[in-house]
Amino acid sequence: ITDLAMPGMSGVDLSRELKNFRPQCPVIITTGYTTSLDPQNLKSLGIAGLIFKPATAATIGETVHRALSPGHGKSM
């Protein structure tokens, strides 16, 4: 799980770098920004989940469960 906006590197950039070493590693992006994100675009980049802040423990748990389940790319 990584934040979208970080100093020096975005969560999407981190995901790209991670996928170079571990292509099957699921990445979940969390963010407080809602206007500039397209779940379909993130899915095409290999992002397994998207959590909008503020998030509940249930939302985080469900998203992590989906990302770690077989066939996790079915829904975001």
Backbone as XML, in Angstrom:
<?xml version="1.0"?>
<chain id="A" units="angstrom">
  <residue number="1" name="ILE">
    <atom name="N" x="0.868" y="-1.173" z="0.000"/>
    <atom name="CA" x="0.000" y="0.000" z="0.000"/>
    <atom name="C" x="0.902" y="1.219" z="0.000"/>
  </residue>
  <residue number="2" name="THR">
    <atom name="N" x="0.640" y="2.121" z="-0.945"/>
    <atom name="CA" x="1.428" y="3.340" z="-1.043"/>
    <atom name="C" x="0.504" y="4.526" z="-1.293"/>
  </residue>
  <residue number="3" name="ASP">
    <atom name="N" x="0.961" y="5.678" z="-0.893"/>
    <atom name="CA" x="0.203" y="6.896" z="-1.144"/>
    <atom name="C" x="0.462" y="7.355" z="-2.568"/>
  </residue>
  <residue number="4" name="LEU">
    <atom name="N" x="-0.498" y="8.042" z="-3.138"/>
    <atom name="CA" x="-0.325" y="8.564" z="-4.491"/>
    <atom name="C" x="0.719" y="9.678" z="-4.512"/>
  </residue>
  <residue number="5" name="ALA">
    <atom name="N" x="0.632" y="10.601" z="-3.559"/>
    <atom name="CA" x="1.518" y="11.760" z="-3.537"/>
    <atom name="C" x="2.566" y="11.592" z="-2.441"/>
  </residue>
  <residue number="6" name="MET">
    <atom name="N" x="3.813" y="11.420" z="-2.876"/>
    <atom name="CA" x="4.927" y="11.287" z="-1.946"/>
    <atom name="C" x="6.058" y="12.184" z="-2.429"/>
  </residue>
  <residue number="7" name="PRO">
    <atom name="N" x="6.950" y="12.572" z="-1.529"/>
    <atom name="CA" x="8.084" y="13.386" z="-1.963"/>
    <atom name="C" x="9.022" y="12.590" z="-2.871"/>
  </residue>
  <residue number="8" name="GLY">
    <atom name="N" x="9.319" y="13.124" z="-4.026"/>
    <atom name="CA" x="10.305" y="12.519" z="-4.909"/>
    <atom name="C" x="9.800" y="11.450" z="-5.854"/>
  </residue>
  <residue number="9" name="MET">
    <atom name="N" x="8.675" y="10.821" z="-5.545"/>
    <atom name="CA" x="8.169" y="9.753" z="-6.399"/>
    <atom name="C" x="6.688" y="9.561" z="-6.108"/>
  </residue>
  <residue number="10" name="SER">
    <atom name="N" x="5.895" y="9.426" z="-7.147"/>
    <atom name="CA" x="4.467" y="9.180" z="-6.931"/>
    <atom name="C" x="4.238" y="7.693" z="-6.654"/>
  </residue>
  <residue number="11" name="GLY">
    <atom name="N" x="3.087" y="7.376" z="-6.113"/>
    <atom name="CA" x="2.730" y="5.983" z="-5.890"/>
    <atom name="C" x="2.681" y="5.190" z="-7.188"/>
  </residue>
  <residue number="12" name="VAL">
    <atom name="N" x="2.273" y="5.825" z="-8.267"/>
    <atom name="CA" x="2.246" y="5.155" z="-9.574"/>
    <atom name="C" x="3.673" y="4.854" z="-10.027"/>
  </residue>
  <residue number="13" name="ASP">
    <atom name="N" x="4.587" y="5.812" z="-9.831"/>
    <atom name="CA" x="5.991" y="5.575" z="-10.186"/>
    <atom name="C" x="6.586" y="4.456" z="-9.339"/>
  </residue>
  <residue number="14" name="LEU">
    <atom name="N" x="6.265" y="4.445" z="-8.055"/>
    <atom name="CA" x="6.745" y="3.383" z="-7.181"/>
    <atom name="C" x="6.221" y="2.028" z="-7.648"/>
  </residue>
  <residue number="15" name="SER">
    <atom name="N" x="4.971" y="1.993" z="-8.045"/>
    <atom name="CA" x="4.387" y="0.752" z="-8.546"/>
    <atom name="C" x="5.134" y="0.261" z="-9.780"/>
  </residue>
  <residue number="16" name="ARG">
    <atom name="N" x="5.437" y="1.160" z="-10.696"/>
    <atom name="CA" x="6.189" y="0.780" z="-11.908"/>
    <atom name="C" x="7.551" y="0.190" z="-11.542"/>
  </residue>
  <residue number="17" name="GLU">
    <atom name="N" x="8.241" y="0.843" z="-10.608"/>
    <atom name="CA" x="9.557" y="0.359" z="-10.181"/>
    <atom name="C" x="9.441" y="-1.006" z="-9.516"/>
  </residue>
  <residue number="18" name="LEU">
    <atom name="N" x="8.458" y="-1.178" z="-8.657"/>
    <atom name="CA" x="8.254" y="-2.448" z="-7.975"/>
    <atom name="C" x="7.942" y="-3.566" z="-8.960"/>
  </residue>
  <residue number="19" name="LYS">
    <atom name="N" x="7.140" y="-3.256" z="-9.971"/>
    <atom name="CA" x="6.765" y="-4.261" z="-10.972"/>
    <atom name="C" x="7.978" y="-4.737" z="-11.774"/>
  </residue>
  <residue number="20" name="ASN">
    <atom name="N" x="9.044" y="-3.929" z="-11.852"/>
    <atom name="CA" x="10.274" y="-4.364" z="-12.521"/>
    <atom name="C" x="10.928" y="-5.526" z="-11.780"/>
  </residue>
  <residue number="21" name="PHE">
    <atom name="N" x="10.798" y="-5.524" z="-10.445"/>
    <atom name="CA" x="11.424" y="-6.558" z="-9.624"/>
    <atom name="C" x="10.477" y="-7.704" z="-9.278"/>
  </residue>
  <residue number="22" name="ARG">
    <atom name="N" x="9.216" y="-7.377" z="-9.060"/>
    <atom name="CA" x="8.214" y="-8.370" z="-8.675"/>
    <atom name="C" x="6.928" y="-8.094" z="-9.433"/>
  </residue>
  <residue number="23" name="PRO">
    <atom name="N" x="6.835" y="-8.548" z="-10.662"/>
    <atom name="CA" x="5.681" y="-8.241" z="-11.515"/>
    <atom name="C" x="4.333" y="-8.662" z="-10.934"/>
  </residue>
  <residue number="24" name="GLN">
    <atom name="N" x="4.309" y="-9.712" z="-10.119"/>
    <atom name="CA" x="3.039" y="-10.200" z="-9.584"/>
    <atom name="C" x="2.651" y="-9.548" z="-8.259"/>
  </residue>
  <residue number="25" name="CYS">
    <atom name="N" x="3.483" y="-8.667" z="-7.735"/>
    <atom name="CA" x="3.203" y="-8.033" z="-6.448"/>
    <atom name="C" x="2.043" y="-7.036" z="-6.589"/>
  </residue>
  <residue number="26" name="PRO">
    <atom name="N" x="0.961" y="-7.256" z="-5.844"/>
    <atom name="CA" x="-0.156" y="-6.314" z="-5.938"/>
    <atom name="C" x="0.178" y="-4.995" z="-5.244"/>
  </residue>
  <residue number="27" name="VAL">
    <atom name="N" x="-0.196" y="-3.903" z="-5.869"/>
    <atom name="CA" x="0.024" y="-2.574" z="-5.310"/>
    <atom name="C" x="-1.331" y="-1.900" z="-5.139"/>
  </residue>
  <residue number="28" name="ILE">
    <atom name="N" x="-1.518" y="-1.305" z="-3.976"/>
    <atom name="CA" x="-2.731" y="-0.549" z="-3.686"/>
    <atom name="C" x="-2.324" y="0.902" z="-3.491"/>
  </residue>
  <residue number="29" name="ILE">
    <atom name="N" x="-3.036" y="1.807" z="-4.144"/>
    <atom name="CA" x="-2.798" y="3.242" z="-4.026"/>
    <atom name="C" x="-3.834" y="3.824" z="-3.066"/>
  </residue>
  <residue number="30" name="THR">
    <atom name="N" x="-3.376" y="4.674" z="-2.162"/>
    <atom name="CA" x="-4.286" y="5.407" z="-1.300"/>
    <atom name="C" x="-4.085" y="6.895" z="-1.548"/>
  </residue>
  <residue number="31" name="THR">
    <atom name="N" x="-5.178" y="7.645" z="-1.509"/>
    <atom name="CA" x="-5.098" y="9.066" z="-1.824"/>
    <atom name="C" x="-6.275" y="9.843" z="-1.255"/>
  </residue>
  <residue number="32" name="GLY">
    <atom name="N" x="-6.058" y="11.105" z="-1.067"/>
    <atom name="CA" x="-7.131" y="12.014" z="-0.690"/>
    <atom name="C" x="-7.635" y="12.799" z="-1.888"/>
  </residue>
  <residue number="33" name="TYR">
    <atom name="N" x="-6.961" y="12.644" z="-3.027"/>
    <atom name="CA" x="-7.353" y="13.330" z="-4.259"/>
    <atom name="C" x="-8.311" y="12.445" z="-5.043"/>
  </residue>
  <residue number="34" name="THR">
    <atom name="N" x="-9.421" y="12.997" z="-5.459"/>
    <atom name="CA" x="-10.402" y="12.167" z="-6.154"/>
    <atom name="C" x="-10.640" y="12.594" z="-7.595"/>
  </residue>
  <residue number="35" name="THR">
    <atom name="N" x="-10.261" y="13.785" z="-7.958"/>
    <atom name="CA" x="-10.638" y="14.294" z="-9.277"/>
    <atom name="C" x="-9.752" y="13.807" z="-10.414"/>
  </residue>
  <residue number="36" name="SER">
    <atom name="N" x="-8.495" y="13.514" z="-10.131"/>
    <atom name="CA" x="-7.575" y="13.221" z="-11.239"/>
    <atom name="C" x="-7.321" y="11.730" z="-11.443"/>
  </residue>
  <residue number="37" name="LEU">
    <atom name="N" x="-8.047" y="10.885" z="-10.739"/>
    <atom name="CA" x="-7.773" y="9.454" z="-10.845"/>
    <atom name="C" x="-8.848" y="8.730" z="-11.624"/>
  </residue>
  <residue number="38" name="ASP">
    <atom name="N" x="-8.389" y="7.874" z="-12.501"/>
    <atom name="CA" x="-9.288" y="7.031" z="-13.284"/>
    <atom name="C" x="-8.983" y="5.586" z="-12.921"/>
  </residue>
  <residue number="39" name="PRO">
    <atom name="N" x="-9.908" y="4.897" z="-12.223"/>
    <atom name="CA" x="-9.647" y="3.511" z="-11.820"/>
    <atom name="C" x="-9.259" y="2.602" z="-12.986"/>
  </residue>
  <residue number="40" name="GLN">
    <atom name="N" x="-9.833" y="2.801" z="-14.159"/>
    <atom name="CA" x="-9.479" y="1.970" z="-15.324"/>
    <atom name="C" x="-8.038" y="2.206" z="-15.737"/>
  </residue>
  <residue number="41" name="ASN">
    <atom name="N" x="-7.595" y="3.459" z="-15.694"/>
    <atom name="CA" x="-6.209" y="3.777" z="-16.038"/>
    <atom name="C" x="-5.260" y="3.137" z="-15.028"/>
  </residue>
  <residue number="42" name="LEU">
    <atom name="N" x="-5.583" y="3.229" z="-13.747"/>
    <atom name="CA" x="-4.737" y="2.620" z="-12.726"/>
    <atom name="C" x="-4.686" y="1.105" z="-12.895"/>
  </residue>
  <residue number="43" name="LYS">
    <atom name="N" x="-5.816" y="0.517" z="-13.217"/>
    <atom name="CA" x="-5.876" y="-0.934" z="-13.427"/>
    <atom name="C" x="-4.968" y="-1.339" z="-14.593"/>
  </residue>
  <residue number="44" name="SER">
    <atom name="N" x="-4.956" y="-0.532" z="-15.649"/>
    <atom name="CA" x="-4.107" y="-0.841" z="-16.802"/>
    <atom name="C" x="-2.624" y="-0.735" z="-16.450"/>
  </residue>
  <residue number="45" name="LEU">
    <atom name="N" x="-2.306" y="0.024" z="-15.403"/>
    <atom name="CA" x="-0.923" y="0.153" z="-14.941"/>
    <atom name="C" x="-0.540" y="-0.952" z="-13.957"/>
  </residue>
  <residue number="46" name="GLY">
    <atom name="N" x="-1.490" y="-1.832" z="-13.665"/>
    <atom name="CA" x="-1.204" y="-2.935" z="-12.754"/>
    <atom name="C" x="-1.514" y="-2.641" z="-11.299"/>
  </residue>
  <residue number="47" name="ILE">
    <atom name="N" x="-2.213" y="-1.557" z="-11.032"/>
    <atom name="CA" x="-2.603" y="-1.218" z="-9.664"/>
    <atom name="C" x="-3.766" y="-2.125" z="-9.270"/>
  </residue>
  <residue number="48" name="ALA">
    <atom name="N" x="-3.622" y="-2.819" z="-8.139"/>
    <atom name="CA" x="-4.612" y="-3.816" z="-7.727"/>
    <atom name="C" x="-5.778" y="-3.215" z="-6.951"/>
  </residue>
  <residue number="49" name="GLY">
    <atom name="N" x="-5.610" y="-2.009" z="-6.411"/>
    <atom name="CA" x="-6.690" y="-1.421" z="-5.632"/>
    <atom name="C" x="-6.479" y="0.063" z="-5.418"/>
  </residue>
  <residue number="50" name="LEU">
    <atom name="N" x="-7.560" y="0.729" z="-5.052"/>
    <atom name="CA" x="-7.551" y="2.162" z="-4.823"/>
    <atom name="C" x="-8.361" y="2.434" z="-3.562"/>
  </residue>
  <residue number="51" name="ILE">
    <atom name="N" x="-7.757" y="3.139" z="-2.619"/>
    <atom name="CA" x="-8.423" y="3.485" z="-1.362"/>
    <atom name="C" x="-8.437" y="4.999" z="-1.246"/>
  </residue>
  <residue number="52" name="PHE">
    <atom name="N" x="-9.629" y="5.554" z="-1.099"/>
    <atom name="CA" x="-9.750" y="6.998" z="-0.919"/>
    <atom name="C" x="-9.753" y="7.334" z="0.569"/>
  </residue>
  <residue number="53" name="LYS">
    <atom name="N" x="-9.012" y="8.370" z="0.937"/>
    <atom name="CA" x="-8.956" y="8.837" z="2.317"/>
    <atom name="C" x="-10.127" y="9.773" z="2.593"/>
  </residue>
  <residue number="54" name="PRO">
    <atom name="N" x="-10.615" y="9.789" z="3.785"/>
    <atom name="CA" x="-10.285" y="8.888" z="4.883"/>
    <atom name="C" x="-10.928" y="7.530" z="4.648"/>
  </residue>
  <residue number="55" name="ALA">
    <atom name="N" x="-10.237" y="6.490" z="5.043"/>
    <atom name="CA" x="-10.723" y="5.126" z="4.830"/>
    <atom name="C" x="-10.946" y="4.438" z="6.173"/>
  </residue>
  <residue number="56" name="THR">
    <atom name="N" x="-11.917" y="3.565" z="6.187"/>
    <atom name="CA" x="-12.169" y="2.777" z="7.391"/>
    <atom name="C" x="-11.296" y="1.521" z="7.364"/>
  </residue>
  <residue number="57" name="ALA">
    <atom name="N" x="-11.153" y="0.903" z="8.512"/>
    <atom name="CA" x="-10.403" y="-0.347" z="8.586"/>
    <atom name="C" x="-11.070" y="-1.407" z="7.714"/>
  </residue>
  <residue number="58" name="ALA">
    <atom name="N" x="-12.389" y="-1.394" z="7.658"/>
    <atom name="CA" x="-13.109" y="-2.367" z="6.829"/>
    <atom name="C" x="-12.785" y="-2.171" z="5.352"/>
  </residue>
  <residue number="59" name="THR">
    <atom name="N" x="-12.757" y="-0.931" z="4.887"/>
    <atom name="CA" x="-12.434" y="-0.647" z="3.489"/>
    <atom name="C" x="-11.011" y="-1.094" z="3.162"/>
  </residue>
  <residue number="60" name="ILE">
    <atom name="N" x="-10.074" y="-0.797" z="4.045"/>
    <atom name="CA" x="-8.686" y="-1.202" z="3.828"/>
    <atom name="C" x="-8.593" y="-2.725" z="3.792"/>
  </residue>
  <residue number="61" name="GLY">
    <atom name="N" x="-9.226" y="-3.384" z="4.744"/>
    <atom name="CA" x="-9.198" y="-4.844" z="4.800"/>
    <atom name="C" x="-9.795" y="-5.486" z="3.567"/>
  </residue>
  <residue number="62" name="GLU">
    <atom name="N" x="-10.937" y="-4.976" z="3.099"/>
    <atom name="CA" x="-11.583" y="-5.520" z="1.903"/>
    <atom name="C" x="-10.707" y="-5.332" z="0.668"/>
  </residue>
  <residue number="63" name="THR">
    <atom name="N" x="-10.089" y="-4.167" z="0.563"/>
    <atom name="CA" x="-9.240" y="-3.880" z="-0.590"/>
    <atom name="C" x="-8.007" y="-4.776" z="-0.600"/>
  </residue>
  <residue number="64" name="VAL">
    <atom name="N" x="-7.391" y="-4.948" z="0.559"/>
    <atom name="CA" x="-6.223" y="-5.829" z="0.658"/>
    <atom name="C" x="-6.630" y="-7.268" z="0.345"/>
  </residue>
  <residue number="65" name="HIS">
    <atom name="N" x="-7.757" y="-7.705" z="0.862"/>
    <atom name="CA" x="-8.235" y="-9.061" z="0.596"/>
    <atom name="C" x="-8.429" y="-9.291" z="-0.905"/>
  </residue>
  <residue number="66" name="ARG">
    <atom name="N" x="-9.076" y="-8.341" z="-1.570"/>
    <atom name="CA" x="-9.285" y="-8.471" z="-3.030"/>
    <atom name="C" x="-7.946" y="-8.492" z="-3.767"/>
  </residue>
  <residue number="67" name="ALA">
    <atom name="N" x="-7.004" y="-7.629" z="-3.342"/>
    <atom name="CA" x="-5.708" y="-7.546" z="-4.035"/>
    <atom name="C" x="-4.902" y="-8.829" z="-3.888"/>
  </residue>
  <residue number="68" name="LEU">
    <atom name="N" x="-5.066" y="-9.526" z="-2.776"/>
    <atom name="CA" x="-4.305" y="-10.741" z="-2.529"/>
    <atom name="C" x="-5.019" y="-12.006" z="-2.998"/>
  </residue>
  <residue number="69" name="SER">
    <atom name="N" x="-6.268" y="-11.871" z="-3.404"/>
    <atom name="CA" x="-7.043" y="-13.024" z="-3.867"/>
    <atom name="C" x="-6.724" y="-13.344" z="-5.321"/>
  </residue>
  <residue number="70" name="PRO">
    <atom name="N" x="-6.811" y="-14.619" z="-5.708"/>
    <atom name="CA" x="-6.617" y="-14.969" z="-7.117"/>
    <atom name="C" x="-7.616" y="-14.231" z="-8.007"/>
  </residue>
  <residue number="71" name="GLY">
    <atom name="N" x="-7.156" y="-13.758" z="-9.139"/>
    <atom name="CA" x="-8.019" y="-13.011" z="-10.053"/>
    <atom name="C" x="-8.354" y="-11.630" z="-9.546"/>
  </residue>
  <residue number="72" name="HIS">
    <atom name="N" x="-7.432" y="-11.016" z="-8.797"/>
    <atom name="CA" x="-7.691" y="-9.726" z="-8.158"/>
    <atom name="C" x="-7.975" y="-8.593" z="-9.137"/>
  </residue>
  <residue number="73" name="GLY">
    <atom name="N" x="-7.671" y="-8.755" z="-10.398"/>
    <atom name="CA" x="-7.871" y="-7.676" z="-11.356"/>
    <atom name="C" x="-9.299" y="-7.480" z="-11.786"/>
  </residue>
  <residue number="74" name="LYS">
    <atom name="N" x="-10.248" y="-8.223" z="-11.240"/>
    <atom name="CA" x="-11.618" y="-8.176" z="-11.706"/>
    <atom name="C" x="-12.353" y="-6.904" z="-11.333"/>
  </residue>
  <residue number="75" name="SER">
    <atom name="N" x="-12.055" y="-6.324" z="-10.180"/>
    <atom name="CA" x="-12.757" y="-5.096" z="-9.799"/>
    <atom name="C" x="-11.865" y="-4.228" z="-8.940"/>
  </residue>
  <residue number="76" name="MET">
    <atom name="N" x="-12.084" y="-2.908" z="-9.039"/>
    <atom name="CA" x="-11.315" y="-1.981" z="-8.232"/>
    <atom name="C" x="-12.274" y="-1.178" z="-7.407"/>
  </residue>
</chain>
